[in-house]
Amino acid sequence: MPLNRFFTRFNGKGLEVQQNHKSVASLRKRYFYFWLNLRQMYFLRLFQHSKILFALIAAFCLLQGFFTYKGVETFPFFNFGMYSEMFPEKEVYEIFTIKTGGEVFDYESLPVIQRDLLLNTLAYYKIGEENGWNDPIQNDISNRFEDKVSAGHYQHIIESLSNDADDKIAFQQWFKRYLESAAGKEFEKIEIYVNIYQFGKSHEIKLIDNKLLFEI
């Protein structure tokens, strides 16, 4: 009979001790590999490389978590929907048309940053027109700052971050200057129209309204 089978059969305590030794060795091995993996972790390596950079990135991650929890989007802290939210299906779409000297300006030919700045600011201007220039951002400002800062600071924030009817002409002038800069030429006159299209179930596209937003 082999010796190892002898001890297995007649020395139960000896077998138990042998198994315990194997368990301790296994735990030590796991701890060793865990420590090796820990040393390769990004934040630990970053902390060893630069404590200042580690503090900045850690603070950014904490603030991103805070704003995500609060459901507030404040640049540069964006929520999940900024990247992955599905666009709802709509039957009616609004598309801006820019005319310069009576001809349609092809803003799709502009770099994406300039194009988006033009269209996004137009969309914001349109919301102001529809709301009687009661800027929706004032609700956010009120929720975040009212009764948390002094009355003087609160009024300064309102005036700095929101728009009213007095800003209409200034915006139109800025828009014309920016469009001329993006296009590389001056325009005697520009007109902004809002075209409203309806998409039918058979995928037909129908223009149902066309209205002038402003001209300058």
Secondary structure, DSSP 4 states (H G I P E B T S, - for coil): --HHHHHHHH-HHHHHHHHHHHHHHHHHHHHHHHHHHHHT-HHHHHHHH-HHHHHHHHHHHHHHHHHHHHT--BTTB--THHHHPPPPP-SEEEEEEEEETTEE--GGGS-HHHHHHHHHHHHHHHHHHHTTT--THHHHHHHHHTTTS-HHHHHHHHHHH---GGGHHHHHHHHHHHHHHHHTS--S-EEEEEEEEEE-TT--EEEEEEEEEEE-
